[in-house]
Amino acid sequence: MRKRFLFIILTIISTNTINAQTRGNKVGYIDMEYILENVPNYIEAKAQLEQKAQKWKQEIEAKKLEINKLNDALKAEKPLLTAELIEERESEIAFLETEKLDYQQKRFGPSGDLILQKEGLVKPIQDQIFTAVQDIAEAKKYDFIFDKSSHLTILFAAKRFDISDQVIRILNRTEKREQLTKKQLKEEEDKENKEDAIDENPVLAEREKALQDKKTAREKLIADKKQAQEETKRKYEEKRKQLLAEREAKKNGTVVATSKTTTETKTVVDPKNEPQTTTEATKTTEVLKPNLQEERKKALEEKRKKILEEREATKKALEEKRLKELEEKEALKKANEEKLKENNNK
C-alpha cells in the first residue's frame, strides 16, 4: 500500500515537471520611453527642465558674445597698446573663456546639473514602473519581461507581448484611486477588471477593438452630418441676410452688388446712364459710389419740389376758378334785382 501511494506521488511530480518543461517560458516587454512620455507628471517636469536648459544655453551664449567683443576690441586696438596692456587683456579673455567652459561643464557635463536633475526626475517614476511590472509579472505568470528601449538588442518583438499600455494603466489607476470615492472606486475596479480580461484574451481584445472602431466611425459620421447641417444653415443665413440687405438698399435708394467668387461679365450703369462692361475675378458686397447716391438724392428732391409746385399751381387755379364763379353769381344776382326793380316801377 505504501509503495503504491509513493508511486502515485512520483507520477504526479513527473507529470507536473513535464508540463512545466513543455509549457515554455512566458515572455513580455515594455518600452520605457513610451511609458514615460505618457505619464503626465514626467511630461510636466521634463518641460520645466527643458526651460532651465534653455536658460543655461542663453547664459553660455551671452558669455561667448562678451568674449568675442573683447577679442575684437583687442584686435582693433592692439597696435596702440603696450605689451603690458595686451598681456593684461589677453589674461582677462583667457579667464572669461575658462569661466565659460567651467560653467558649461557644470550645467551640461557628464556629471552636470542637467544629467543629475534628469536622473532625479526619472528615478521615482522608474521605481513605480518597476513595481507595476513586477505586479503584472506575478499576476499573469510572466517568466521574463525586457525593456525594449534599453541597450538590450531585440531584433523582433510581436505587439501582443508589449505590456507598456498595461503599465501605464496601473500608474494612472494608482493616481486616480487617491481622488475617488467608494462608489467611483468600485466602478473603476469593474472597469479595470474588464481591461485586464481584454489583455488576457486576444479574441476579446480584437472584438473590443472592432467595437471601438465602429463607435469611432459612427461618431465621425454624426459629426460630419452635423457639420453639413451647420454649413447648410450658414449658407441659408447668408442668403437671407443678403436678401434683407438688397431690400433695405432698394428702400434707401442704393444698390448692393452681389458677392461673386467666379469670373463674370457684368454691366454697370454709371451716373450718366452710360453702360459699361467690366470683367472681375471677385466681387465683394458694396454700396454704389457716394456721388451716385448724391445725384439720386438730388433727383428725388427735384421731383418732390416739382410735385409740390404742381400741387400749388392746381390749388391756385381752383381758387381763381371759385372766385370767378362767385363774381359771376354776384353779377347775375345784381342783374336780376335791377330787372325786378324796373318791373315794379312800371
C-alpha positions as CSV (number, residue, x, y, z in Angstrom):
1,M,0.0,0.0,0.0
2,R,2.8,2.4,0.9
3,K,4.7,1.5,-2.4
4,R,1.5,2.2,-4.3
5,F,1.0,5.6,-2.7
6,L,4.7,6.5,-3.3
7,F,4.3,5.5,-7.0
8,I,1.2,7.8,-7.3
9,I,3.1,10.8,-5.8
10,L,6.1,10.2,-8.1
11,T,3.8,10.0,-11.1
12,I,2.1,13.4,-10.2
13,I,5.5,15.1,-9.7
14,S,6.8,13.8,-13.0
15,T,3.7,14.9,-14.8
16,N,3.9,18.4,-13.4
17,T,7.6,18.6,-14.3
18,I,7.0,17.5,-17.9
19,N,4.1,20.0,-18.2
20,A,6.3,22.8,-16.9
21,Q,9.0,21.9,-19.4
22,T,6.6,21.6,-22.4
23,R,4.7,24.8,-21.5
24,G,7.7,27.1,-22.3
25,N,8.6,30.5,-20.9
26,K,6.1,33.4,-21.0
27,V,7.9,36.5,-22.2
28,G,6.9,40.1,-22.4
29,Y,8.5,43.5,-22.9
30,I,7.9,47.2,-22.2
31,D,9.0,50.4,-23.9
32,M,10.3,52.7,-21.1
33,E,10.5,55.8,-23.3
34,Y,6.9,55.3,-24.5
35,I,5.7,54.9,-20.9
36,L,7.5,58.0,-19.7
37,E,6.0,60.1,-22.5
38,N,2.5,59.1,-21.4
39,V,3.0,59.9,-17.7
40,P,1.6,63.5,-17.0
41,N,4.0,64.2,-14.1
42,Y,7.0,63.3,-16.1
43,I,5.9,65.4,-19.1
44,E,5.4,68.5,-16.9
45,A,8.7,68.1,-15.1
46,K,10.5,67.5,-18.3
47,A,9.1,70.7,-19.8
48,Q,10.3,72.6,-16.7
49,L,13.8,71.0,-17.1
50,E,13.9,72.0,-20.8
51,Q,13.1,75.6,-19.8
52,K,16.1,75.6,-17.4
53,A,18.4,74.1,-20.0
54,Q,17.3,76.8,-22.5
55,K,18.1,79.5,-19.9
56,W,21.5,77.9,-19.3
57,K,22.2,77.9,-23.0
58,Q,21.3,81.6,-23.3
59,E,23.7,82.4,-20.4
60,I,26.5,80.5,-22.1
61,E,25.8,82.3,-25.4
62,A,25.9,85.7,-23.6
63,K,29.4,84.8,-22.2
64,K,30.5,83.8,-25.7
65,L,29.4,87.2,-27.1
66,E,31.2,89.1,-24.4
67,I,34.4,87.2,-25.1
68,N,34.1,87.8,-28.9
69,K,33.6,91.5,-28.2
70,L,36.7,91.7,-26.1
71,N,38.7,89.8,-28.8
72,D,37.5,92.1,-31.5
73,A,38.3,95.2,-29.4
74,L,41.8,93.8,-28.7
75,K,42.5,93.2,-32.4
76,A,41.4,96.7,-33.3
77,E,43.4,98.4,-30.5
78,K,46.4,96.1,-30.4
79,P,48.7,98.4,-32.4
80,L,48.1,101.3,-30.0
81,L,48.6,99.3,-26.7
82,T,51.7,98.5,-24.8
83,A,52.9,94.9,-24.2
84,E,51.7,95.0,-20.6
85,L,48.2,96.1,-21.6
86,I,48.0,93.5,-24.3
87,E,49.0,90.8,-21.8
88,E,46.5,92.1,-19.2
89,R,43.6,91.9,-21.7
90,E,44.6,88.5,-23.0
91,S,44.7,87.2,-19.4
92,E,41.2,88.7,-18.9
93,I,39.9,87.0,-22.0
94,A,41.5,83.7,-21.1
95,F,39.9,83.9,-17.6
96,L,36.5,84.5,-19.1
97,E,37.0,81.6,-21.5
98,T,37.9,79.3,-18.7
99,E,34.9,80.5,-16.7
100,K,32.6,79.9,-19.6
101,L,33.9,76.3,-20.1
102,D,33.6,75.6,-16.4
103,Y,30.0,76.8,-16.4
104,Q,29.2,74.8,-19.5
105,Q,30.7,71.7,-17.8
106,K,28.8,72.4,-14.7
107,R,25.4,72.6,-16.5
108,F,25.8,70.1,-19.4
109,G,28.8,67.9,-18.4
110,P,28.6,64.2,-17.7
111,S,28.0,65.0,-14.0
112,G,26.3,68.3,-14.7
113,D,23.0,69.7,-13.4
114,L,21.1,68.6,-16.5
115,I,22.0,64.9,-16.1
116,L,21.6,64.9,-12.3
117,Q,18.2,66.6,-12.4
118,K,17.0,64.3,-15.3
119,E,18.0,61.3,-13.2
120,G,16.2,62.7,-10.2
121,L,13.2,63.3,-12.4
122,V,13.1,59.8,-13.9
123,K,14.1,57.7,-10.9
124,P,10.8,58.0,-8.9
125,I,8.7,57.2,-12.0
126,Q,11.0,54.3,-12.9
127,D,10.6,52.9,-9.5
128,Q,6.8,53.0,-9.9
129,I,7.2,51.4,-13.4
130,F,9.3,48.6,-12.0
131,T,6.7,47.9,-9.2
132,A,3.9,47.8,-11.8
133,V,6.0,45.4,-14.0
134,Q,6.5,43.1,-11.0
135,D,2.8,43.1,-10.2
136,I,1.9,42.3,-13.8
137,A,4.6,39.5,-14.0
138,E,3.3,37.9,-10.7
139,A,-0.4,38.2,-11.6
140,K,0.0,36.9,-15.2
141,K,2.8,34.5,-14.7
142,Y,5.5,36.1,-16.9
143,D,8.9,34.4,-16.8
144,F,10.8,37.3,-18.4
145,I,10.0,41.0,-19.1
146,F,12.5,43.1,-21.1
147,D,12.9,46.8,-21.7
148,K,12.8,47.5,-25.5
149,S,14.4,51.0,-25.1
150,S,17.4,49.7,-23.2
151,H,20.7,48.5,-24.7
152,L,19.3,45.0,-25.0
153,T,19.1,44.1,-28.7
154,I,15.7,42.9,-29.8
155,L,15.6,42.1,-33.5
156,F,11.8,41.4,-33.5
157,A,9.0,41.7,-30.9
158,A,5.4,40.9,-31.6
159,K,3.0,43.6,-30.4
160,R,0.9,41.1,-28.4
161,F,3.8,40.7,-26.0
162,D,4.0,44.5,-25.3
163,I,2.6,45.3,-21.9
164,S,3.6,49.0,-21.9
165,D,-0.1,50.1,-22.0
166,Q,-0.9,47.8,-19.0
167,V,1.9,49.5,-17.0
168,I,0.6,53.0,-17.9
169,R,-2.9,51.9,-16.8
170,I,-1.6,50.7,-13.5
171,L,0.3,54.0,-12.9
172,N,-2.9,56.0,-13.8
173,R,-5.0,53.8,-11.6
174,T,-2.8,54.4,-8.6
175,E,-3.0,58.2,-9.1
176,K,-6.8,58.1,-9.7
177,R,-7.6,56.0,-6.7
178,E,-6.3,58.6,-4.3
179,Q,-9.1,61.0,-5.5
180,L,-12.1,58.7,-5.9
181,T,-15.0,58.0,-3.6
182,K,-16.0,54.4,-2.7
183,K,-18.7,54.3,-5.4
184,Q,-16.3,55.7,-8.0
185,L,-13.6,53.3,-6.8
186,K,-16.0,50.3,-7.3
187,E,-16.8,51.4,-10.8
188,E,-13.1,51.9,-11.6
189,E,-12.3,48.4,-10.3
190,D,-15.0,46.9,-12.6
191,K,-13.5,48.9,-15.5
192,E,-10.0,47.6,-14.6
193,N,-11.2,44.0,-14.4
194,K,-12.7,44.4,-17.9
195,E,-9.5,45.8,-19.2
196,D,-7.5,43.0,-17.6
197,A,-9.8,40.4,-19.2
198,I,-9.3,42.0,-22.6
199,D,-5.5,41.9,-22.1
200,E,-5.7,38.2,-21.3
201,N,-7.9,37.2,-24.2
202,P,-6.7,38.3,-27.7
203,V,-10.0,37.4,-29.3
204,L,-11.9,39.6,-26.8
205,A,-9.3,42.3,-27.4
206,E,-9.9,42.1,-31.2
207,R,-13.6,42.2,-30.6
208,E,-13.3,45.3,-28.3
209,K,-11.1,47.0,-30.9
210,A,-13.6,46.3,-33.6
211,L,-16.4,47.8,-31.5
212,Q,-14.3,50.8,-30.7
213,D,-13.6,51.3,-34.4
214,K,-17.3,51.1,-35.2
215,K,-18.1,53.6,-32.4
216,T,-15.4,56.0,-33.7
217,A,-16.7,55.6,-37.3
218,R,-20.3,56.3,-36.1
219,E,-19.2,59.3,-34.1
220,K,-17.3,60.6,-37.1
221,L,-20.4,60.1,-39.3
222,I,-22.6,62.0,-36.8
223,A,-20.0,64.8,-36.6
224,D,-19.8,65.0,-40.5
225,K,-23.6,65.1,-40.7
226,K,-23.8,67.8,-38.1
227,Q,-21.1,69.8,-39.8
228,A,-23.0,69.5,-43.1
229,Q,-26.2,70.8,-41.4
230,E,-24.3,73.7,-39.9
231,E,-22.9,74.6,-43.3
232,T,-26.4,74.4,-44.9
233,K,-27.7,76.6,-42.1
234,R,-24.9,79.1,-42.5
235,K,-25.5,79.4,-46.3
236,Y,-29.2,79.9,-45.7
237,E,-28.4,82.7,-43.1
238,E,-26.0,84.4,-45.5
239,K,-28.6,84.3,-48.3
240,R,-31.3,85.6,-46.0
241,K,-29.0,88.5,-44.9
242,Q,-28.2,89.3,-48.5
243,L,-31.8,89.4,-49.5
244,L,-32.6,91.7,-46.5
245,A,-29.7,93.9,-47.4
246,E,-30.8,94.2,-51.0
247,R,-34.4,95.0,-49.9
248,E,-33.1,97.7,-47.4
249,A,-30.9,99.1,-50.2
250,K,-33.8,99.5,-52.5
251,K,-35.7,101.3,-49.8
252,N,-32.8,103.7,-49.2
253,G,-32.2,104.3,-52.9
254,T,-28.9,102.4,-53.0
255,V,-28.0,99.2,-54.8
256,V,-25.9,96.4,-53.2
257,A,-23.6,94.5,-55.5
258,T,-23.9,90.7,-55.1
259,S,-20.7,88.9,-54.0
260,K,-19.3,86.6,-56.7
261,T,-16.3,84.3,-56.5
262,T,-16.2,83.4,-60.1
263,T,-15.1,85.5,-63.1
264,E,-18.1,87.0,-64.8
265,T,-19.0,89.9,-67.2
266,K,-21.4,92.4,-65.5
267,T,-23.0,95.6,-66.9
268,V,-22.8,98.6,-64.5
269,V,-24.7,101.8,-65.1
270,D,-22.7,104.9,-64.3
271,P,-24.2,108.3,-63.2
272,K,-24.5,109.5,-66.8
273,N,-26.5,106.4,-67.7
274,E,-23.7,105.1,-70.0
275,P,-23.4,101.3,-69.9
276,Q,-20.0,99.9,-69.0
277,T,-18.9,96.2,-69.2
278,T,-16.3,95.0,-66.7
279,T,-14.8,91.6,-66.1
280,E,-13.8,90.9,-62.5
281,A,-12.4,87.8,-60.6
282,T,-14.1,88.6,-57.3
283,K,-17.0,90.9,-56.5
284,T,-17.5,92.0,-52.9
285,T,-20.7,93.3,-51.4
286,E,-20.5,97.1,-51.6
287,V,-22.8,100.2,-51.9
288,L,-22.7,102.3,-55.0
289,K,-20.3,105.3,-55.0
290,P,-21.3,108.4,-52.9
291,N,-21.5,110.7,-55.9
292,L,-24.2,108.5,-57.5
293,Q,-26.1,108.4,-54.2
294,E,-25.9,112.3,-54.1
295,E,-27.2,112.6,-57.7
296,R,-30.1,110.2,-57.0
297,K,-30.9,112.1,-53.8
298,K,-30.8,115.4,-55.7
299,A,-33.1,114.0,-58.5
300,L,-35.6,112.8,-55.9
301,E,-35.5,116.2,-54.2
302,E,-36.2,118.0,-57.5
303,K,-39.0,115.6,-58.3
304,R,-40.6,116.3,-54.9
305,K,-40.3,120.1,-55.4
306,K,-41.9,119.8,-58.9
307,I,-44.8,117.8,-57.5
308,L,-45.3,120.4,-54.7
309,E,-45.2,123.2,-57.3
310,E,-47.8,121.4,-59.5
311,R,-50.0,121.0,-56.4
312,E,-49.7,124.7,-55.6
313,A,-50.5,125.7,-59.2
314,T,-53.6,123.4,-59.2
315,K,-54.7,124.8,-55.9
316,K,-54.2,128.4,-57.1
317,A,-56.2,127.6,-60.3
318,L,-59.0,126.1,-58.3
319,E,-59.1,129.1,-56.1
320,E,-59.2,131.5,-59.0
321,K,-62.0,129.5,-60.6
322,R,-64.0,129.6,-57.4
323,L,-63.6,133.3,-57.1
324,K,-64.7,133.8,-60.7
325,E,-67.8,131.7,-60.2
326,L,-68.7,133.8,-57.1
327,E,-68.2,137.0,-59.1
328,E,-70.5,135.7,-61.8
329,K,-73.1,134.7,-59.3
330,E,-73.0,138.2,-57.7
331,A,-73.3,139.8,-61.1
332,L,-76.2,137.6,-62.1
333,K,-77.9,138.3,-58.7
334,K,-77.4,142.1,-59.2
335,A,-78.8,142.0,-62.7
336,N,-81.9,140.1,-61.5
337,E,-82.5,142.6,-58.7
338,E,-82.3,145.6,-61.2
339,K,-84.7,143.9,-63.6
340,L,-87.2,143.2,-60.8
341,K,-87.0,146.8,-59.7
342,E,-87.6,148.1,-63.2
343,N,-90.7,145.9,-63.5
344,N,-92.1,147.2,-60.2
345,N,-91.7,150.8,-61.4
346,K,-93.7,150.2,-64.5
